[in-house]
């Protein structure tokens, strides 16, 4: 299925809403910038402030999208080559924790690289899950860790076919990408979901 990646359904709806110049009796309290420091307002700009909105009609609902947010998430998933993409207002750490807590429960195994962010370990602890660590490729010249290899993923899955998920960092915090497609294919052959930070 080909999708039109030039479409911007959520941004278009935000601009159309702002163009109607509505009187807003809802949060955020700055009321399109009127209620804030003038210097900060000038720096941010009226356009950005006019689209700082909540889940109101006709903008859809981030927690149960059925309109422009759902359409935007589908476009993002197609662009990323993912089955699904979910937008989050919690930042990356909140999204990562949600992702892990969705698939892991007490005692479940989750395969993760050693160079994970603390939000990943926090979610594993909250879930009561058991991390199975993969050693990332180490760049001795730069003193940094890169991603995991397909061979390390295969070995981990052979040893732990009962894992509930495998998480990869892609790209790494230093911008290095793993062979994500091959890793996903390997992991999916075990009917295990792949979580991507």
Secondary structure, DSSP 8 states (H G I E B T S, - for coil): ----TT--HHHHHHHHHHHTT----SS-TTTTTTTS-HHHHHHH-HHHHHT---S-TTS--TTS--SHHHHHHHHHHHHHT-S-----SSHHHHHHHHHHHHH--TT-EEEEETT--HHHHHHHHHHT-EEEEE---EETTTTEE----HHHHHHHHHH-TT-SEEEE-SS-TTS----HHHHHHHHHTTT-EEEE-
